[in-house]
């Protein structure tokens, strides 16, 4: 059954870095009906989840009670006052999250059943970027410069280190391409193993036709696609001449 045929209580954006997920998350949030997707379970650590949430939990709480409190708060934030819980999840932290959900839903028979037991009926969106070289260069530059996302007005939206000039590194680009490909493959294999038919989206579609993509996701969720009317992107594209120069150089060095 195609994902557009049913209504859902939650939406998980299954991604790898530099896939356009931050743009899509901001647009879905702006609709006011599709929750607030974010990387609530990024680190493979319940303690880190709690710290990221700034959540106070009694010191004498059991580990299971601590986990329940964290997930309850994530559900609240991910719903953002709407009827839909939204989450962005990357492959690297998926297995740890699934292990924690197994503690919350011990009777569930599979990963998909555990997710639905905790989050409700779930729409899976697999967001990928076809050009792995462009994706790898973007990721390498973000790691080098500390700038991950920029606002439309030119200011920094997400920076985790002081600015440093980027440097071309063919070996790092090659390794990053392999890692990003493995992350996409890990999602594809997991979907197949769980019998999940995700909604497939691409970076090019999100960056080139963002509102059309948002309407497609809203329709798949059983929500009114008109909620996308009037929203504007909350991020700006960071790729520039340096990205293009690195791509050309890498292709020239690896040609043949």
C-alpha positions as CSV (number, residue, x, y, z in Angstrom):
1,X,0.0,0.0,0.0
2,X,1.5,3.4,-0.9
3,X,2.2,5.8,1.9
4,X,-0.3,8.3,0.5
5,X,-3.2,5.9,1.2
6,X,-3.4,6.1,5.0
7,X,-3.2,8.7,7.8
8,X,-0.3,8.7,10.3
9,X,0.4,9.9,13.8
10,X,4.1,10.4,13.3
11,X,6.7,11.1,10.6
12,X,10.3,10.1,10.7
13,X,12.7,11.7,8.2
14,X,15.4,9.1,7.6
15,X,18.5,10.9,6.4
16,X,22.2,11.3,6.1
17,X,24.0,14.6,6.7
18,X,23.8,17.4,4.0
19,X,20.7,15.8,2.4
20,X,18.4,18.9,2.7
21,X,16.8,17.7,5.9
22,X,17.3,20.9,7.8
23,X,15.4,22.8,5.1
24,X,12.7,20.3,5.0
25,X,12.4,20.2,8.8
26,X,12.1,24.0,9.0
27,X,9.4,24.0,6.3
28,X,7.3,21.3,7.9
29,X,7.5,23.1,11.2
30,X,6.4,26.3,9.5
31,X,3.2,24.7,8.3
32,X,2.0,24.5,11.9
33,X,0.3,21.1,11.4
34,X,3.2,18.6,11.0
35,X,5.0,18.9,14.3
36,X,8.6,20.0,14.8
37,X,11.0,17.5,13.3
38,X,14.5,17.6,14.8
39,X,17.3,15.3,15.7
40,X,16.1,14.6,19.2
41,X,17.8,11.2,19.3
42,X,21.1,12.2,17.7
43,X,23.6,10.9,20.2
44,X,23.7,7.2,21.2
45,X,23.1,8.1,24.9
46,X,20.0,8.6,27.0
47,X,22.0,11.0,29.2
48,X,22.9,13.1,26.2
49,X,19.3,13.1,25.1
50,X,18.3,14.4,28.5
51,X,21.0,17.0,28.5
52,X,20.1,18.3,25.1
53,X,16.5,18.6,26.2
54,X,17.5,20.4,29.4
55,X,15.2,18.0,31.2
56,X,15.4,17.7,35.0
57,X,14.7,14.1,36.3
58,X,14.9,12.9,39.9
59,X,18.2,11.5,40.8
60,X,16.6,8.3,42.2
61,X,14.7,7.6,39.0
62,X,15.3,4.2,37.5
63,X,16.9,4.0,34.1
64,X,13.6,2.9,32.6
65,X,11.8,5.8,34.3
66,X,14.5,8.2,33.0
67,X,14.0,6.8,29.4
68,X,10.2,7.2,29.7
69,X,10.6,10.8,30.8
70,X,13.0,11.7,28.0
71,X,10.8,10.1,25.3
72,X,7.7,11.7,26.7
73,X,9.4,15.1,26.5
74,X,10.6,14.4,22.9
75,X,7.0,13.5,21.9
76,X,5.8,16.8,23.3
77,X,8.4,18.8,21.5
78,X,8.2,16.8,18.3
79,X,4.4,17.3,18.2
80,X,4.7,21.1,18.9
81,X,1.0,21.3,19.8
82,X,-0.1,19.5,16.6
83,X,-1.5,16.0,16.1
84,X,1.7,14.8,14.4
85,X,5.0,13.8,16.0
86,X,7.9,14.5,13.7
87,X,11.5,13.3,14.0
88,X,14.7,13.5,12.0
89,X,16.8,10.4,12.4
90,X,20.2,9.6,10.9
91,X,21.4,6.0,10.4
92,X,24.2,6.3,12.8
93,X,22.0,6.7,15.8
94,X,19.1,4.5,14.7
95,X,20.2,1.2,16.2
96,X,20.7,2.7,19.7
97,X,17.3,4.4,19.5
98,X,15.7,1.1,18.5
99,X,17.3,-0.6,21.4
100,X,15.8,1.9,23.8
101,X,12.4,1.6,22.2
102,X,12.6,-2.2,22.7
103,X,12.8,-1.4,26.5
104,X,9.6,0.7,26.2
105,X,7.8,-1.9,24.1
106,X,9.1,-5.3,25.1
107,X,6.2,-7.2,23.5
108,X,6.7,-5.7,20.0
109,X,7.9,-8.2,17.4
110,X,10.0,-6.0,15.2
111,X,11.6,-2.5,14.9
112,X,8.6,-1.1,13.0
113,X,6.2,-2.5,15.7
114,X,8.4,-0.9,18.5
115,X,8.3,2.4,16.7
116,X,4.5,2.3,16.2
117,X,4.0,1.2,19.9
118,X,5.8,4.4,21.1
119,X,5.2,7.0,18.3
120,X,2.0,5.7,16.7
121,X,1.4,4.9,13.0
122,X,4.5,6.2,11.3
123,X,5.2,7.6,7.9
124,X,8.8,7.0,6.9
125,X,10.4,9.5,4.6
126,X,13.7,8.5,3.0
127,X,15.5,11.7,2.0
128,X,18.7,11.1,-0.1
129,X,21.1,13.2,-2.2
130,X,21.9,11.6,-5.6
131,X,25.2,13.4,-6.1
132,X,27.3,11.9,-3.4
133,X,30.4,14.0,-4.4
134,X,28.5,17.3,-3.9
135,X,27.1,15.9,-0.6
136,X,30.6,14.8,0.6
137,X,32.1,18.2,-0.3
138,X,29.3,20.0,1.6
139,X,29.8,17.8,4.6
140,X,33.6,18.1,4.6
141,X,33.3,21.9,4.4
142,X,30.8,22.1,7.3
143,X,33.2,20.0,9.5
144,X,36.2,22.1,8.6
145,X,34.6,25.6,8.9
146,X,32.1,24.8,11.7
147,X,29.3,26.4,9.8
148,X,26.5,23.9,9.2
149,X,23.5,26.0,8.3
150,X,22.9,29.7,7.4
151,X,19.9,31.9,7.6
152,X,18.3,33.6,4.6
153,X,19.6,37.0,5.8
154,X,23.2,35.8,5.6
155,X,23.7,35.2,9.3
156,X,24.9,31.9,10.9
157,X,22.0,29.6,11.8
158,X,24.1,26.8,13.2
159,X,27.8,27.0,13.9
160,X,29.7,24.7,16.3
161,X,33.2,26.1,15.9
162,X,35.0,29.3,15.0
163,X,35.5,29.9,11.3
164,X,38.5,28.3,9.8
165,X,39.4,28.3,6.1
166,X,38.5,25.0,4.4
167,X,41.2,22.9,2.7
168,X,40.8,20.5,-0.1
169,X,41.5,16.9,0.9
170,X,40.9,14.2,-1.7
171,X,41.2,11.3,0.7
172,X,38.7,12.8,3.1
173,X,36.3,13.4,0.2
174,X,36.6,9.8,-0.9
175,X,36.1,8.5,2.6
176,X,33.1,10.7,3.1
177,X,31.5,9.5,-0.1
178,X,31.8,6.0,1.1
179,X,30.4,6.8,4.5
180,X,27.4,8.7,3.1
181,X,26.7,5.8,0.6
182,X,26.8,3.3,3.5
183,X,24.3,5.4,5.5
184,X,21.9,5.4,2.6
185,X,22.3,1.7,2.1
186,X,21.8,1.1,5.8
187,X,18.4,2.8,5.6
188,X,17.4,0.9,2.4
189,X,18.4,-2.4,3.9
190,X,16.5,-1.7,7.1
191,X,13.3,-0.7,5.2
192,X,13.5,-3.9,3.2
193,X,14.0,-6.0,6.4
194,X,11.0,-4.3,8.1
195,X,8.8,-4.5,5.1
196,X,8.5,-0.7,5.0
197,X,7.6,1.3,1.9
198,X,9.0,4.8,2.6
199,X,8.1,8.0,0.8
200,X,11.2,8.7,-1.2
201,X,12.4,12.3,-1.6
202,X,15.6,13.8,-2.9
203,X,17.8,16.8,-2.1
204,X,17.3,18.2,-5.6
205,X,13.5,18.1,-5.2
206,X,13.6,19.7,-1.7
207,X,16.0,22.4,-2.8
208,X,14.5,23.0,-6.2
209,X,10.8,22.7,-5.4
210,X,10.5,23.0,-1.6
211,X,6.8,23.8,-1.3
212,X,5.8,21.1,-3.7
213,X,7.7,18.6,-1.6
214,X,6.1,19.8,1.6
215,X,2.7,19.5,0.1
216,X,3.5,15.9,-0.9
217,X,4.6,15.1,2.7
218,X,1.5,16.7,4.1
219,X,-0.7,14.8,1.7
220,X,1.0,11.5,2.7
221,X,0.4,12.3,6.3
222,X,-3.3,12.8,5.7
223,X,-3.0,16.6,6.4
224,X,-4.2,19.5,4.3
225,X,-1.5,20.4,1.8
226,X,-2.8,24.0,1.7
227,X,-0.9,24.4,5.1
228,X,2.2,24.9,3.0
229,X,0.8,28.0,1.3
230,X,2.8,31.1,2.1
231,X,5.7,29.4,4.1
232,X,9.2,30.4,3.2
233,X,12.5,28.5,3.5
234,X,14.3,29.1,6.8
235,X,17.8,28.3,5.5
236,X,20.0,29.4,2.7
237,X,22.2,27.3,0.4
238,X,25.9,27.4,1.5
239,X,27.5,25.8,-1.5
240,X,29.7,28.3,-3.4
241,X,32.6,28.5,-5.8
242,X,34.8,26.6,-3.4
243,X,32.5,23.7,-3.5
244,X,32.4,23.7,-7.3
245,X,36.2,24.0,-7.5
246,X,36.7,21.0,-5.2
247,X,34.1,18.9,-7.2
248,X,35.9,19.7,-10.5
249,X,39.3,19.0,-9.0
250,X,38.2,15.7,-7.5
251,X,36.6,14.6,-10.7
252,X,39.7,15.5,-12.7
253,X,42.0,13.6,-10.3
254,X,39.8,10.5,-10.3
255,X,38.9,10.5,-14.0
256,X,39.7,7.2,-15.8
